[in-house]
Amino acid sequence: MANLTLRPEPIKRPLDECPCDWCETALLVGDTVFIDLAHGTAYCSVSCAEHDAFDSGYGPVCPGVSRW
């Protein structure tokens, strides 16, 4: 298992809705998103984050997620 630091956050605004960075499941207002701030990625589950752990990430998926 990869060493991940995920932070679960609820999506509160339509502006922050986005697809999961791994499986592309829609993440909508009220859903919990698992954010990996180290890579600027957002996931629908810990499982998706683990599958995508070796992807270096190409910037934020959601507008509200940033590496810095």
Secondary structure, DSSP 8 states (H G I E B T S, - for coil): ------EEEE--SGGG-EE-TTT--EE-TT-EEEEETTTTEEESSHHHHHHTTT----S-SSTT----
